[in-house]
Amino acid sequence: MSNAPEQLPAHLRSITVEIPVTWTPEQALAVFELLDDLRERIWEIYKFQLQDLLREQQQSPGLDNSGAPLSPTHSTAF
C-alpha cells in the first residue's frame, strides 16, 4: 500500500504555498515584513528550544556517543 499524499493523515500532508506573480513590490514587501516579524516573535518565545533543536540537527551524522574515532569511510569530504 503506497502512502500517496491524499492517503496520508492531514497532519502529515505537505502544504504548498502559492505566491502570486502579480503582487506589486509594495505587496511583496508587506508579506516579507510580516514573515520577518513573525520569525522574530517566534524566536523571542522559543529561542532556547530552537537553539537546542538546531544544534541537534547540525551535529555531524557520523558522530555518536561511543567515543570511538570515525573510520575513514565516515569522514566528511570538503
N, C-alpha and C positions, 0 to 999 in steps of 0.2 A: 504494500500500500504506500503510495507516494504522499508526501506532505506538500501538495500544491498550496500556494498562498491562500486560496479560497477555502481550503480544508483546515487550515490552522486556526486555533482559537484566536479571538480578536486581539488579545494582548501580545500575541507572537507575530502578528502580521506587520509587515513594514508599512510605513506611511510615506507616500510620495507627496512632496510639496511642489506644486506648480508655481513658478514665478513668471508673471506676465511680462512679455517683452514690450508691452505698451505703456509701462509706467513712465511717468515723467522723471527726470532726475530728482525733483523735489520729493516725489512719492518714494522713490528708491531710498533716498537719504532718510526719510522718516522711518521706514521699516528698518533700515540699518541701525539707526539710533535707538529704536525700540529694542531690537535684539541686543544691542550693546548694553543698554540699561538693564535688561533682564539678566544678562550674563553677570553684570556687576552685582545685582541684588542676590542672585543665587550664590555667587562667590562669598558675599558678606555672611550669608546664613550657613553655608555648608563648607566653608573654606578648609577646615581641618580634615573633614571626612573626604573631601575631594583630593586634598594633598596626599592623604594616605592611599586612596584608590589609585591615583596617578602614579605614585611611587611603586605600588604593586604591579601595575600594568607595564611600567617601563623597565622593570628588572629583566635582565637577560634570561631567556627561557632555558639556557644551559646551566644556570646557577641553581643549586639546591642547598639544602641544609646539611648535607652529609659531610662537608668539609673536604671531600676528595677533589683533587685538581681535575680540570676539564681535560678530556682526551683530545688529541689533535682533530678528530672528526667533529668535535663540538665547538671548536674555536670559531670566532667570527671573522669573516673576511672584510677588509676595508677597501 
